[in-house]
Amino acid sequence: MSEKFFEDVLALIEGPRDQKYGDSTENHTRIAAMWSVLLNKKITVQEVYLCLIAIKLSRLTQSPHHRDSWLDIAGYSALAEKE
């Protein structure tokens, strides 16, 4: 992988998305809380990351060269690792 790829991943998780959606930890904690209500089961932030990665993997089966999905997977992985 290129250094540019990782620079782009960092830009995603530390850049404008935080301004648009708020702090990633707070946002994914809210998602976990909402999914917990919807599914009537406690969902953790780690499980949110796993599910979001699964969505991207599913999309990649249709479009395996879609760079944005790969960036998102790397970004979710980085966020999950720091939790």
RAVENKA-V438793 format. One record per pair of residues at least 4 apart in sequence whose C-alpha atoms are under 6 Angstrom apart, sorted by the first residue. I is the first residue (numbers start at 1). J is the second residue. Records with the same first field share a line. If there is no record, write none. Layout:
BEGIN
I: J ; J
END
This chain:
BEGIN
9: 71 ; 75
10: 14
11: 15
17: 21
18: 22 ; 23
25: 29
29: 45
32: 36 ; 43 ; 44 ; 45
35: 39
36: 40 ; 41 ; 42 ; 43
49: 76
53: 73
56: 69
60: 64
76: 80
END
